[in-house]
Amino acid sequence: MRYLTIDTISFTDKDGNTFPVKDIRPIPSEPVSLAVPVVAETMLDEVASRNGVYGEFGEDQTYRLFDANVTKLLENNFDVSKLAEIKVPL
């Protein structure tokens, strides 16, 4: 659903083929409710489903964790294990 409002633009590859793609989605800024320390093998979907985060079946909220931590993830080549903590939005 979060992609439905994003404009569709045309992308032309090096061979001249044109494809419809979604434009860049702005990253929303949400207030952070807590920070979860990262330990070995921490995965964002596992954090999302923890009690005290989004709870059982909370994996569908993983994108919110990604959005809240995207700058640090990008700086660390998307390696969650290199983060000290994961910020959790409300």
Biopython code that builds the backbone (N, CA, C, O; Angstrom):
import numpy as np
from Bio.PDB.StructureBuilder import StructureBuilder

atoms = [
    (1, "MET", "N", (0.813, -1.199, 0.000)),
    (1, "MET", "CA", (0.000, 0.000, 0.000)),
    (1, "MET", "C", (0.856, 1.262, 0.000)),
    (1, "MET", "O", (0.480, 2.256, -0.621)),
    (2, "ARG", "N", (2.001, 1.241, 0.686)),
    (2, "ARG", "CA", (2.793, 2.461, 0.790)),
    (2, "ARG", "C", (3.379, 2.888, -0.548)),
    (2, "ARG", "O", (3.858, 4.015, -0.673)),
    (3, "TYR", "N", (3.352, 2.016, -1.549)),
    (3, "TYR", "CA", (3.894, 2.358, -2.863)),
    (3, "TYR", "C", (2.827, 2.835, -3.852)),
    (3, "TYR", "O", (3.172, 3.346, -4.917)),
    (4, "LEU", "N", (1.565, 2.681, -3.532)),
    (4, "LEU", "CA", (0.503, 3.040, -4.467)),
    (4, "LEU", "C", (0.501, 4.514, -4.828)),
    (4, "LEU", "O", (0.187, 4.868, -5.965)),
    (5, "THR", "N", (0.841, 5.372, -3.896)),
    (5, "THR", "CA", (0.805, 6.809, -4.157)),
    (5, "THR", "C", (2.075, 7.321, -4.840)),
    (5, "THR", "O", (2.136, 8.487, -5.229)),
    (6, "ILE", "N", (3.079, 6.472, -4.989)),
    (6, "ILE", "CA", (4.324, 6.871, -5.631)),
    (6, "ILE", "C", (4.112, 6.895, -7.148)),
    (6, "ILE", "O", (3.549, 5.959, -7.716)),
    (7, "ASP", "N", (4.562, 7.959, -7.790)),
    (7, "ASP", "CA", (4.415, 8.083, -9.244)),
    (7, "ASP", "C", (5.155, 6.970, -9.969)),
    (7, "ASP", "O", (6.207, 6.509, -9.529)),
    (8, "THR", "N", (4.579, 6.549, -11.095)),
    (8, "THR", "CA", (5.243, 5.606, -11.979)),
    (8, "THR", "C", (5.951, 6.425, -13.051)),
    (8, "THR", "O", (5.353, 7.300, -13.678)),
    (9, "ILE", "N", (7.224, 6.130, -13.251)),
    (9, "ILE", "CA", (8.016, 6.835, -14.265)),
    (9, "ILE", "C", (8.557, 5.813, -15.254)),
    (9, "ILE", "O", (8.444, 4.607, -15.032)),
    (10, "SER", "N", (9.136, 6.286, -16.327)),
    (10, "SER", "CA", (9.715, 5.393, -17.336)),
    (10, "SER", "C", (11.222, 5.300, -17.152)),
    (10, "SER", "O", (11.899, 6.302, -16.922)),
    (11, "PHE", "N", (11.728, 4.093, -17.256)),
    (11, "PHE", "CA", (13.165, 3.841, -17.209)),
    (11, "PHE", "C", (13.564, 3.234, -18.544)),
    (11, "PHE", "O", (12.972, 2.251, -18.990)),
    (12, "THR", "N", (14.559, 3.815, -19.171)),
    (12, "THR", "CA", (15.050, 3.292, -20.442)),
    (12, "THR", "C", (16.437, 2.707, -20.215)),
    (12, "THR", "O", (17.344, 3.390, -19.740)),
    (13, "ASP", "N", (16.587, 1.423, -20.564)),
    (13, "ASP", "CA", (17.882, 0.762, -20.372)),
    (13, "ASP", "C", (18.836, 1.091, -21.526)),
    (13, "ASP", "O", (18.473, 1.812, -22.455)),
    (14, "LYS", "N", (20.041, 0.562, -21.454)),
    (14, "LYS", "CA", (21.084, 0.873, -22.437)),
    (14, "LYS", "C", (20.728, 0.398, -23.846)),
    (14, "LYS", "O", (21.298, 0.885, -24.822)),
    (15, "ASP", "N", (19.796, -0.541, -23.961)),
    (15, "ASP", "CA", (19.380, -1.050, -25.264)),
    (15, "ASP", "C", (18.180, -0.301, -25.829)),
    (15, "ASP", "O", (17.683, -0.637, -26.904)),
    (16, "GLY", "N", (17.711, 0.720, -25.100)),
    (16, "GLY", "CA", (16.574, 1.504, -25.574)),
    (16, "GLY", "C", (15.217, 0.954, -25.166)),
    (16, "GLY", "O", (14.190, 1.494, -25.576)),
    (17, "ASN", "N", (15.189, -0.110, -24.365)),
    (17, "ASN", "CA", (13.923, -0.663, -23.881)),
    (17, "ASN", "C", (13.414, 0.193, -22.729)),
    (17, "ASN", "O", (14.180, 0.557, -21.837)),
    (18, "THR", "N", (12.133, 0.513, -22.747)),
    (18, "THR", "CA", (11.538, 1.349, -21.717)),
    (18, "THR", "C", (10.639, 0.500, -20.821)),
    (18, "THR", "O", (9.856, -0.321, -21.298)),
    (19, "PHE", "N", (10.775, 0.722, -19.493)),
    (19, "PHE", "CA", (10.007, -0.033, -18.506)),
    (19, "PHE", "C", (9.356, 0.933, -17.526)),
    (19, "PHE", "O", (9.960, 1.943, -17.165)),
    (20, "PRO", "N", (8.136, 0.639, -17.091)),
    (20, "PRO", "CA", (7.528, 1.460, -16.045)),
    (20, "PRO", "C", (8.094, 1.044, -14.685)),
    (20, "PRO", "O", (8.117, -0.145, -14.366)),
    (21, "VAL", "N", (8.543, 1.996, -13.893)),
    (21, "VAL", "CA", (9.054, 1.739, -12.546)),
    (21, "VAL", "C", (8.509, 2.799, -11.599)),
    (21, "VAL", "O", (8.094, 3.873, -12.036)),
    (22, "LYS", "N", (8.511, 2.505, -10.329)),
    (22, "LYS", "CA", (8.089, 3.480, -9.332)),
    (22, "LYS", "C", (9.219, 4.471, -9.087)),
    (22, "LYS", "O", (10.392, 4.097, -9.080)),
    (23, "ASP", "N", (8.862, 5.727, -8.889)),
    (23, "ASP", "CA", (9.832, 6.763, -8.581)),
    (23, "ASP", "C", (10.380, 6.521, -7.177)),
    (23, "ASP", "O", (9.913, 5.623, -6.477)),
    (24, "ILE", "N", (11.352, 7.303, -6.766)),
    (24, "ILE", "CA", (11.940, 7.167, -5.438)),
    (24, "ILE", "C", (10.904, 7.508, -4.381)),
    (24, "ILE", "O", (10.238, 8.541, -4.455)),
    (25, "ARG", "N", (10.776, 6.629, -3.396)),
    (25, "ARG", "CA", (9.826, 6.837, -2.296)),
    (25, "ARG", "C", (10.502, 7.661, -1.214)),
    (25, "ARG", "O", (11.586, 7.305, -0.752)),
    (26, "PRO", "N", (9.870, 8.767, -0.801)),
    (26, "PRO", "CA", (10.454, 9.531, 0.304)),
    (26, "PRO", "C", (10.441, 8.690, 1.585)),
    (26, "PRO", "O", (9.470, 7.986, 1.861)),
    (27, "ILE", "N", (11.508, 8.767, 2.351)),
    (27, "ILE", "CA", (11.592, 8.020, 3.605)),
    (27, "ILE", "C", (10.918, 8.840, 4.700)),
    (27, "ILE", "O", (11.362, 9.945, 5.011)),
    (28, "PRO", "N", (9.852, 8.303, 5.285)),
    (28, "PRO", "CA", (9.157, 9.053, 6.332)),
    (28, "PRO", "C", (9.985, 9.101, 7.622)),
    (28, "PRO", "O", (10.791, 8.212, 7.897)),
    (29, "SER", "N", (9.770, 10.138, 8.382)),
    (29, "SER", "CA", (10.448, 10.275, 9.670)),
    (29, "SER", "C", (9.410, 10.056, 10.767)),
    (29, "SER", "O", (8.450, 10.818, 10.881)),
    (30, "GLU", "N", (9.604, 9.023, 11.565)),
    (30, "GLU", "CA", (8.688, 8.713, 12.662)),
    (30, "GLU", "C", (9.417, 8.876, 13.986)),
    (30, "GLU", "O", (10.625, 8.648, 14.059)),
    (31, "PRO", "N", (8.692, 9.270, 15.040)),
    (31, "PRO", "CA", (9.326, 9.336, 16.356)),
    (31, "PRO", "C", (9.814, 7.954, 16.781)),
    (31, "PRO", "O", (9.155, 6.946, 16.526)),
    (32, "VAL", "N", (10.963, 7.921, 17.424)),
    (32, "VAL", "CA", (11.555, 6.658, 17.876)),
    (32, "VAL", "C", (11.078, 6.374, 19.295)),
    (32, "VAL", "O", (11.151, 7.238, 20.169)),
    (33, "SER", "N", (10.589, 5.156, 19.516)),
    (33, "SER", "CA", (10.095, 4.788, 20.844)),
    (33, "SER", "C", (11.148, 4.091, 21.690)),
    (33, "SER", "O", (11.150, 4.227, 22.913)),
    (34, "LEU", "N", (12.051, 3.338, 21.046)),
    (34, "LEU", "CA", (13.115, 2.660, 21.773)),
    (34, "LEU", "C", (14.219, 2.257, 20.815)),
    (34, "LEU", "O", (14.059, 2.327, 19.597)),
    (35, "ALA", "N", (15.333, 1.836, 21.377)),
    (35, "ALA", "CA", (16.459, 1.338, 20.603)),
    (35, "ALA", "C", (16.796, -0.056, 21.106)),
    (35, "ALA", "O", (16.938, -0.278, 22.308)),
    (36, "VAL", "N", (16.920, -0.984, 20.177)),
    (36, "VAL", "CA", (17.213, -2.375, 20.509)),
    (36, "VAL", "C", (18.682, -2.644, 20.201)),
    (36, "VAL", "O", (19.118, -2.433, 19.070)),
    (37, "PRO", "N", (19.458, -3.110, 21.192)),
    (37, "PRO", "CA", (20.867, -3.423, 20.921)),
    (37, "PRO", "C", (20.988, -4.556, 19.902)),
    (37, "PRO", "O", (20.191, -5.494, 19.901)),
    (38, "VAL", "N", (21.978, -4.455, 19.054)),
    (38, "VAL", "CA", (22.217, -5.486, 18.045)),
    (38, "VAL", "C", (23.218, -6.486, 18.607)),
    (38, "VAL", "O", (24.290, -6.119, 19.089)),
    (39, "VAL", "N", (22.838, -7.763, 18.533)),
    (39, "VAL", "CA", (23.743, -8.855, 18.887)),
    (39, "VAL", "C", (23.959, -9.689, 17.620)),
    (39, "VAL", "O", (23.283, -9.467, 16.616)),
    (40, "ALA", "N", (24.868, -10.619, 17.656)),
    (40, "ALA", "CA", (25.179, -11.437, 16.476)),
    (40, "ALA", "C", (23.903, -12.022, 15.866)),
    (40, "ALA", "O", (23.012, -12.488, 16.576)),
    (41, "GLU", "N", (23.841, -11.986, 14.548)),
    (41, "GLU", "CA", (22.741, -12.581, 13.780)),
    (41, "GLU", "C", (21.389, -11.882, 13.956)),
    (41, "GLU", "O", (20.359, -12.477, 13.637)),
    (42, "THR", "N", (21.360, -10.662, 14.443)),
    (42, "THR", "CA", (20.102, -9.929, 14.581)),
    (42, "THR", "C", (19.520, -9.658, 13.194)),
    (42, "THR", "O", (20.223, -9.222, 12.283)),
    (43, "MET", "N", (18.216, -9.927, 13.055)),
    (43, "MET", "CA", (17.521, -9.676, 11.794)),
    (43, "MET", "C", (16.348, -8.743, 12.068)),
    (43, "MET", "O", (15.695, -8.850, 13.106)),
    (44, "LEU", "N", (16.077, -7.825, 11.135)),
    (44, "LEU", "CA", (15.035, -6.823, 11.351)),
    (44, "LEU", "C", (13.651, -7.444, 11.546)),
    (44, "LEU", "O", (12.887, -6.966, 12.384)),
    (45, "ASP", "N", (13.308, -8.493, 10.798)),
    (45, "ASP", "CA", (11.989, -9.098, 10.960)),
    (45, "ASP", "C", (11.851, -9.780, 12.317)),
    (45, "ASP", "O", (10.760, -9.813, 12.886)),
    (46, "GLU", "N", (12.937, -10.319, 12.832)),
    (46, "GLU", "CA", (12.894, -10.932, 14.171)),
    (46, "GLU", "C", (12.691, -9.852, 15.227)),
    (46, "GLU", "O", (11.933, -10.047, 16.177)),
    (47, "VAL", "N", (13.358, -8.721, 15.067)),
    (47, "VAL", "CA", (13.180, -7.610, 16.013)),
    (47, "VAL", "C", (11.739, -7.123, 15.958)),
    (47, "VAL", "O", (11.132, -6.890, 17.003)),
    (48, "ALA", "N", (11.183, -6.966, 14.768)),
    (48, "ALA", "CA", (9.812, -6.467, 14.619)),
    (48, "ALA", "C", (8.796, -7.363, 15.319)),
    (48, "ALA", "O", (7.791, -6.869, 15.829)),
    (49, "SER", "N", (9.043, -8.673, 15.353)),
    (49, "SER", "CA", (8.076, -9.603, 15.942)),
    (49, "SER", "C", (8.260, -9.815, 17.445)),
    (49, "SER", "O", (7.529, -10.600, 18.050)),
    (50, "ARG", "N", (9.216, -9.133, 18.048)),
    (50, "ARG", "CA", (9.428, -9.277, 19.491)),
    (50, "ARG", "C", (8.314, -8.616, 20.292)),
    (50, "ARG", "O", (7.720, -7.624, 19.869)),
    (51, "ASN", "N", (8.046, -9.199, 21.473)),
    (51, "ASN", "CA", (7.160, -8.536, 22.424)),
    (51, "ASN", "C", (7.830, -7.233, 22.823)),
    (51, "ASN", "O", (9.046, -7.202, 23.015)),
    (52, "GLY", "N", (7.087, -6.188, 22.949)),
    (52, "GLY", "CA", (7.650, -4.893, 23.288)),
    (52, "GLY", "C", (8.074, -4.087, 22.074)),
    (52, "GLY", "O", (8.389, -2.903, 22.191)),
    (53, "VAL", "N", (8.085, -4.725, 20.902)),
    (53, "VAL", "CA", (8.351, -3.980, 19.666)),
    (53, "VAL", "C", (7.002, -3.932, 18.948)),
    (53, "VAL", "O", (6.174, -3.090, 19.296)),
    (54, "TYR", "N", (6.742, -4.800, 17.959)),
    (54, "TYR", "CA", (5.429, -4.841, 17.314)),
    (54, "TYR", "C", (4.671, -6.128, 17.634)),
    (54, "TYR", "O", (3.508, -6.277, 17.261)),
    (55, "GLY", "N", (5.329, -7.053, 18.323)),
    (55, "GLY", "CA", (4.669, -8.264, 18.802)),
    (55, "GLY", "C", (4.585, -9.370, 17.774)),
    (55, "GLY", "O", (5.065, -9.252, 16.646)),
    (56, "GLU", "N", (3.955, -10.456, 18.208)),
    (56, "GLU", "CA", (3.796, -11.623, 17.353)),
    (56, "GLU", "C", (3.148, -11.228, 16.029)),
    (56, "GLU", "O", (2.191, -10.454, 16.016)),
    (57, "PHE", "N", (3.650, -11.742, 14.937)),
    (57, "PHE", "CA", (3.197, -11.430, 13.576)),
    (57, "PHE", "C", (3.480, -9.976, 13.181)),
    (57, "PHE", "O", (2.841, -9.443, 12.274)),
    (58, "GLY", "N", (4.432, -9.342, 13.858)),
    (58, "GLY", "CA", (4.791, -7.965, 13.545)),
    (58, "GLY", "C", (5.787, -7.830, 12.410)),
    (58, "GLY", "O", (6.265, -6.732, 12.126)),
    (59, "GLU", "N", (6.102, -8.941, 11.760)),
    (59, "GLU", "CA", (7.087, -8.900, 10.677)),
    (59, "GLU", "C", (6.681, -7.958, 9.542)),
    (59, "GLU", "O", (7.539, -7.425, 8.839)),
    (60, "ASP", "N", (5.372, -7.754, 9.365)),
    (60, "ASP", "CA", (4.941, -6.864, 8.288)),
    (60, "ASP", "C", (5.281, -5.393, 8.567)),
    (60, "ASP", "O", (5.069, -4.533, 7.712)),
    (61, "GLN", "N", (5.803, -5.112, 9.753)),
    (61, "GLN", "CA", (6.227, -3.755, 10.108)),
    (61, "GLN", "C", (7.739, -3.563, 9.943)),
    (61, "GLN", "O", (8.277, -2.513, 10.293)),
    (62, "THR", "N", (8.412, -4.576, 9.411)),
    (62, "THR", "CA", (9.868, -4.526, 9.252)),
    (62, "THR", "C", (10.303, -3.315, 8.432)),
    (62, "THR", "O", (11.354, -2.730, 8.698)),
    (63, "TYR", "N", (9.506, -2.938, 7.442)),
    (63, "TYR", "CA", (9.868, -1.777, 6.616)),
    (63, "TYR", "C", (10.027, -0.515, 7.455)),
    (63, "TYR", "O", (10.816, 0.360, 7.100)),
    (64, "ARG", "N", (9.295, -0.404, 8.559)),
    (64, "ARG", "CA", (9.405, 0.767, 9.430)),
    (64, "ARG", "C", (10.766, 0.779, 10.131)),
    (64, "ARG", "O", (11.362, 1.840, 10.316)),
    (65, "LEU", "N", (11.252, -0.398, 10.519)),
    (65, "LEU", "CA", (12.584, -0.483, 11.112)),
    (65, "LEU", "C", (13.640, -0.118, 10.073)),
    (65, "LEU", "O", (14.598, 0.595, 10.369)),
    (66, "PHE", "N", (13.452, -0.614, 8.860)),
    (66, "PHE", "CA", (14.389, -0.287, 7.792)),
    (66, "PHE", "C", (14.412, 1.224, 7.547)),
    (66, "PHE", "O", (15.483, 1.826, 7.476)),
    (67, "ASP", "N", (13.226, 1.836, 7.418)),
    (67, "ASP", "CA", (13.149, 3.281, 7.176)),
    (67, "ASP", "C", (13.813, 4.079, 8.290)),
    (67, "ASP", "O", (14.518, 5.051, 8.017)),
    (68, "ALA", "N", (13.598, 3.683, 9.535)),
    (68, "ALA", "CA", (14.143, 4.416, 10.680)),
    (68, "ALA", "C", (15.660, 4.282, 10.784)),
    (68, "ALA", "O", (16.316, 5.115, 11.409)),
    (69, "ASN", "N", (16.217, 3.238, 10.175)),
    (69, "ASN", "CA", (17.648, 2.967, 10.284)),
    (69, "ASN", "C", (18.380, 3.004, 8.945)),
    (69, "ASN", "O", (19.535, 2.588, 8.859)),
    (70, "VAL", "N", (17.715, 3.499, 7.900)),
    (70, "VAL", "CA", (18.262, 3.411, 6.548)),
    (70, "VAL", "C", (19.608, 4.125, 6.395)),
    (70, "VAL", "O", (20.473, 3.632, 5.671)),
    (71, "THR", "N", (19.805, 5.242, 7.039)),
    (71, "THR", "CA", (21.073, 5.958, 6.896)),
    (71, "THR", "C", (22.226, 5.127, 7.454)),
    (71, "THR", "O", (23.255, 4.970, 6.798)),
    (72, "LYS", "N", (22.055, 4.602, 8.654)),
    (72, "LYS", "CA", (23.107, 3.766, 9.263)),
    (72, "LYS", "C", (23.307, 2.474, 8.471)),
    (72, "LYS", "O", (24.438, 2.015, 8.308)),
    (73, "LEU", "N", (22.222, 1.891, 7.983)),
    (73, "LEU", "CA", (22.344, 0.678, 7.185)),
    (73, "LEU", "C", (23.131, 0.952, 5.907)),
    (73, "LEU", "O", (23.995, 0.161, 5.527)),
    (74, "LEU", "N", (22.839, 2.056, 5.249)),
    (74, "LEU", "CA", (23.555, 2.418, 4.034)),
    (74, "LEU", "C", (25.031, 2.649, 4.320)),
    (74, "LEU", "O", (25.886, 2.196, 3.559)),
    (75, "GLU", "N", (25.338, 3.347, 5.406)),
    (75, "GLU", "CA", (26.735, 3.603, 5.780)),
    (75, "GLU", "C", (27.500, 2.312, 6.060)),
    (75, "GLU", "O", (28.719, 2.259, 5.897)),
    (76, "ASN", "N", (26.777, 1.265, 6.483)),
    (76, "ASN", "CA", (27.403, -0.021, 6.829)),
    (76, "ASN", "C", (27.124, -1.107, 5.798)),
    (76, "ASN", "O", (27.129, -2.297, 6.115)),
    (77, "ASN", "N", (26.880, -0.679, 4.553)),
    (77, "ASN", "CA", (26.685, -1.616, 3.457)),
    (77, "ASN", "C", (25.552, -2.614, 3.733)),
    (77, "ASN", "O", (25.639, -3.784, 3.358)),
    (78, "PHE", "N", (24.502, -2.142, 4.387)),
    (78, "PHE", "CA", (23.306, -2.920, 4.711)),
    (78, "PHE", "C", (23.590, -4.147, 5.575)),
    (78, "PHE", "O", (22.861, -5.137, 5.520)),
    (79, "ASP", "N", (24.653, -4.071, 6.370)),
    (79, "ASP", "CA", (25.021, -5.143, 7.287)),
    (79, "ASP", "C", (24.503, -4.783, 8.677)),
    (79, "ASP", "O", (25.099, -3.962, 9.374)),
    (80, "VAL", "N", (23.390, -5.400, 9.076)),
    (80, "VAL", "CA", (22.759, -5.103, 10.362)),
    (80, "VAL", "C", (23.713, -5.361, 11.516)),
    (80, "VAL", "O", (23.668, -4.658, 12.525)),
    (81, "SER", "N", (24.577, -6.362, 11.380)),
    (81, "SER", "CA", (25.485, -6.717, 12.468)),
    (81, "SER", "C", (26.472, -5.602, 12.809)),
    (81, "SER", "O", (27.052, -5.612, 13.894)),
    (82, "LYS", "N", (26.673, -4.653, 11.915)),
    (82, "LYS", "CA", (27.594, -3.547, 12.164)),
    (82, "LYS", "C", (26.935, -2.387, 12.914)),
    (82, "LYS", "O", (27.616, -1.436, 13.298)),
    (83, "LEU", "N", (25.634, -2.457, 13.122)),
    (83, "LEU", "CA", (24.936, -1.408, 13.864)),
    (83, "LEU", "C", (25.044, -1.677, 15.358)),
    (83, "LEU", "O", (25.043, -2.834, 15.778)),
    (84, "ALA", "N", (25.135, -0.640, 16.152)),
    (84, "ALA", "CA", (25.168, -0.790, 17.615)),
    (84, "ALA", "C", (23.745, -1.051, 18.126)),
    (84, "ALA", "O", (23.537, -1.798, 19.082)),
    (85, "GLU", "N", (22.771, -0.411, 17.459)),
    (85, "GLU", "CA", (21.383, -0.546, 17.887)),
    (85, "GLU", "C", (20.460, -0.345, 16.705)),
    (85, "GLU", "O", (20.851, 0.208, 15.678)),
    (86, "ILE", "N", (19.219, -0.808, 16.867)),
    (86, "ILE", "CA", (18.173, -0.604, 15.872)),
    (86, "ILE", "C", (17.133, 0.306, 16.494)),
    (86, "ILE", "O", (16.552, -0.012, 17.532)),
    (87, "LYS", "N", (16.903, 1.435, 15.851)),
    (87, "LYS", "CA", (15.874, 2.363, 16.335)),
    (87, "LYS", "C", (14.517, 1.828, 15.935)),
    (87, "LYS", "O", (14.320, 1.385, 14.803)),
    (88, "VAL", "N", (13.568, 1.870, 16.883)),
    (88, "VAL", "CA", (12.227, 1.362, 16.656)),
    (88, "VAL", "C", (11.240, 2.517, 16.701)),
    (88, "VAL", "O", (11.087, 3.150, 17.746)),
    (89, "PRO", "N", (10.556, 2.810, 15.573)),
    (89, "PRO", "CA", (9.564, 3.879, 15.587)),
    (89, "PRO", "C", (8.297, 3.461, 16.346)),
    (89, "PRO", "O", (7.989, 2.276, 16.473)),
    (90, "LEU", "N", (7.580, 4.464, 16.840)),
    (90, "LEU", "CA", (6.331, 4.213, 17.576)),
    (90, "LEU", "C", (5.361, 3.390, 16.782)),
    (90, "LEU", "O", (4.267, 3.093, 17.261)),
]
sb = StructureBuilder()
sb.init_structure("model")
sb.init_model(0)
sb.init_chain("A")
sb.init_seg("    ")
for serial, (resi, resn, name, xyz) in enumerate(atoms, 1):
    if name == "N":
        sb.init_residue(resn, " ", resi, " ")
    sb.init_atom(name, np.array(xyz, "f"), 0.0, 1.0, " ", f" {name:<3s}", serial, name[0])
structure = sb.get_structure()
